[in-house]
């Protein structure tokens, strides 16, 4: 079934996804109206594994919820500088951002980092349509990668057009030196405790997986996939179950980079610092990097700013960035 708002055209060079021409008529560019179950059965878990890989390339993948503009952490020039400094100084090759609103936050931040990072995925609001800003962005090292404008867009996680609907953003990246291709998503799932929210995060993750697999399948590809973002869930007793992790394991056998990394740095520091100077150190992370089968994980780091045993203030965000060093097959 052709995904809503997308037109697949067969050319000599293969397949392309083009939705801008039909977007105004059809609404948001969602990938995959097929059911989650159908996608899971159609794509074998071994797709894109290292078995047929010619080589591997190392990618330092990060995720950072930079916090919205509010009274607690207003988006001042000084906070912009702190966020930009954390992005530029921590060796990210690719970085998934959350709460990066396209009207108030991302443009001013991007001006500070665009000399190193590019961001051309179609995640912003489309004027004259029901498509809102995804509030998530993907940055990538412009000297090392190219980002597909055509194979990029928004994923509506809860299949709702409500103002509070949660979006993800996706993009295909290609390494210039090797030609290695991989699909990246930046997601921000619904927040809050309780069984109802846990079930909703489980469904949102199912939709996220289904739509990224649909993108890959539509192009006849087996690209490795990285799902990064603020999943608002962990193994903490605060949650009745870890919905995103369960969906990832059941749906495609995806692994949490923190759980499988060979080494960890500051892994006990929770990724959500909650603006507390004295850190919570229970190894419960609501921010995650999930990887499809075949991607190796050599290291996982929670990036912390410390002064002695306490967090350094003023805070940059209520989240600490995370970084996973990945070996991606190609």
C-alpha positions, 0 to 999 in steps of 0.5 A: 500500500502506498504510504499517505502523502508519498509517491514512489517513482521507479527510475533508472537509478532505483526508487525515490520518495517524493512527498512535497508535491502532494503534501498540501493535498494529502496532509502529513507525510506519514510513512506506512499505513500498513499495520505493524504486524504486517511490517514485522512479518514482512521484514526478517530480523536478519535484514541489514546484518553484518553477514553480507557486510563488506566493512564497518565504519565507526559513528559516534551517535548522540542524543540530546533533549535540549529542553524547551523555552520556558520559565525554568530554563528560558532560551537566552543567549547564554543558554544557547551558548551552553547548548552549542558548546556541549554539541561542539565539544563532545565529538558527535558525528551524528546527533538527534535533538529533541525539544528543538522547536523550529520557531523559537529554538532550533534556528538560533542554535543552528547558526552557532553549530552549522559550520560543523554540522548540517541539518537538512531533513524535512522536520519543520512545519509545512505552511498551509498544511496540517503538518506541524514542526516535529520538534526533533532534528538531526545534525550530522558532520557536514565534512563526513556525511551527506544527508538525503533531503528526499529520504527524510521526513516526519513520523507521527507517533500516535497517529493523531493530529492533536496539538499534543501529538508526538513526532519523530524525524528520520533521514538517510545518511551516507558516509562520503569516504565509504558510501556507507548508508544508514537510516537515523531517527530522532524521536520524542515519546509521550512523558509521564508514569502509569500503565496507560502511558507505558502502553502508549509509549509501546504503541508509539515505538511500534509505529516508529519501527513500522514506518522506518522499516516501510521507508527502507522496504520502499527503496528495496534496501537493507540499510542499518537503522538507528533509533535515537531520542528521548523515549521517556522510559527506562527499567525504573520502578516508576514504569510498569514496563519499559514499553519502547525496549519491549517493542524494539526487541519484539519488533525487530530485535533491536538492542539498547546501546547502553545495555550492550556496549563493551565499555561505559563512561559515566553510565551510572549517571541518569540521562535525565538530570532533573535539574538536581545538583546532586546526581541521581546515579541509578543507571536509569536512562530515559534517553536511548540509542537503539540499533538494528541487528548487525550494528556493533556498540563499543562504548556508551557515554553519558556526557556530564558537566561536574564540579566535584561530585555535583552537577555544574550550574547553570544547567544547560538542560534537564537532560544530559547528552548521551553518546554511543560509539557504533560500528555500522556495517556496509 
